[in-house]
Amino acid sequence: MSRMRSLMAASAALAISSSNAWAADECQQSAGAEQAAAYVGQCLLIATDNAATCVATKPCDAIIGEIKRGCSTIRQSLQGRPAMPAEDGGEPAFCKAHLGN
C-alpha cells in the first residue's frame, strides 16, 4: 500500500509541475514527430557523452545542441585531413546543416 501511495504522490507532483509551456518545449510537440525523430537519430549517431539528451521529449534546442557538440568534435578531429565520407570516419552530411561550412 505504501508503494501505491508513493506512486500516486509522484504522479500528482508530476501533474502539478507540468504545464502547457513545458509540453510545448518537447521537440516532438514543437517540431512534429517526423522532425523530432530525425533530430533524435542524428543525435544518437553523433552524441559525444550525453545520449540522454537524444530523446524527443527534450527541447529541440537541447537535442540540436548535442548534435552541434558532436559535429564540432568530429570536425576538429578531422582538421588538416583530406575529406572522406562519413562511413569512413568523416563528418556526417547533416553536420554541415547544423554547423555550416
C-alpha positions as CSV (number, residue, x, y, z in Angstrom):
1,M,0.0,0.0,0.0
2,S,2.9,2.4,0.8
3,R,4.3,1.8,-2.7
4,M,0.9,2.7,-4.2
5,R,0.8,6.0,-2.2
6,S,4.3,6.8,-3.3
7,L,3.4,6.3,-7.0
8,M,0.2,8.3,-6.6
9,A,2.1,11.2,-4.9
10,A,4.8,11.1,-7.6
11,S,2.1,11.2,-10.3
12,A,0.3,14.1,-8.6
13,A,3.6,16.0,-8.3
14,L,4.4,15.5,-11.9
15,A,0.9,16.6,-13.0
16,I,1.2,19.8,-10.9
17,S,4.7,20.6,-12.1
18,S,3.7,20.0,-15.8
19,S,2.3,22.8,-17.8
20,N,1.3,23.6,-21.3
21,A,4.5,25.6,-21.7
22,W,6.6,22.6,-20.7
23,A,4.8,20.3,-23.2
24,A,5.4,22.9,-25.9
25,D,9.1,22.6,-25.2
26,E,9.1,19.0,-26.1
27,C,10.7,18.6,-29.6
28,Q,8.1,16.2,-30.8
29,Q,5.4,18.8,-29.9
30,S,7.2,21.9,-31.3
31,A,8.8,20.4,-34.4
32,G,6.5,17.5,-35.1
33,A,7.1,13.8,-34.7
34,E,8.9,13.3,-38.0
35,Q,11.4,16.2,-37.5
36,A,11.9,15.2,-33.9
37,A,12.7,11.7,-34.9
38,A,15.3,13.0,-37.4
39,Y,17.0,15.1,-34.8
40,V,17.0,12.2,-32.3
41,G,18.5,9.9,-34.9
42,Q,21.2,12.4,-35.7
43,C,21.9,13.0,-32.0
44,L,22.2,9.3,-31.3
45,L,24.7,8.9,-34.1
46,I,26.9,11.8,-33.0
47,A,26.4,12.3,-29.3
48,T,29.8,12.6,-27.6
49,D,28.8,11.8,-24.0
50,N,25.2,12.8,-23.3
51,A,22.9,10.5,-25.3
52,A,20.3,11.1,-22.5
53,T,19.6,14.4,-24.3
54,C,18.8,12.5,-27.5
55,V,15.1,11.9,-26.8
56,A,12.1,13.6,-28.5
57,T,10.6,14.7,-25.2
58,K,13.6,17.0,-24.6
59,P,13.6,20.5,-26.1
60,C,14.8,20.7,-29.8
61,D,17.4,23.2,-28.7
62,A,18.9,20.7,-26.3
63,I,18.9,17.9,-28.9
64,I,20.4,20.2,-31.6
65,G,23.0,21.5,-29.1
66,E,24.2,17.9,-28.6
67,I,24.3,17.4,-32.3
68,K,26.4,20.5,-32.8
69,R,28.8,19.5,-30.0
70,G,29.3,16.1,-31.6
71,C,29.7,17.6,-35.1
72,S,32.2,20.1,-33.7
73,T,34.3,17.4,-32.1
74,I,34.4,15.4,-35.3
75,R,35.2,18.5,-37.4
76,Q,38.1,19.5,-35.1
77,S,39.5,15.9,-35.2
78,L,39.5,16.0,-39.0
79,Q,41.2,19.3,-39.4
80,G,44.1,19.1,-41.8
81,R,43.0,15.7,-43.2
82,P,41.5,15.0,-46.6
83,A,37.7,14.9,-46.8
84,M,36.2,11.5,-46.5
85,P,32.7,10.0,-46.4
86,A,31.0,9.6,-43.1
87,E,31.0,5.8,-43.3
88,D,34.9,6.0,-43.5
89,G,35.1,8.2,-40.4
90,G,34.3,11.6,-42.0
91,E,31.8,14.2,-40.9
92,P,28.2,13.2,-41.4
93,A,26.4,15.3,-44.1
94,F,23.9,16.7,-41.5
95,C,26.8,18.4,-39.6
96,K,27.0,21.0,-42.4
97,A,23.4,21.9,-41.9
98,H,24.0,22.4,-38.1
99,L,27.4,24.0,-38.3
100,G,27.7,25.5,-41.8
101,N,30.8,25.1,-43.9
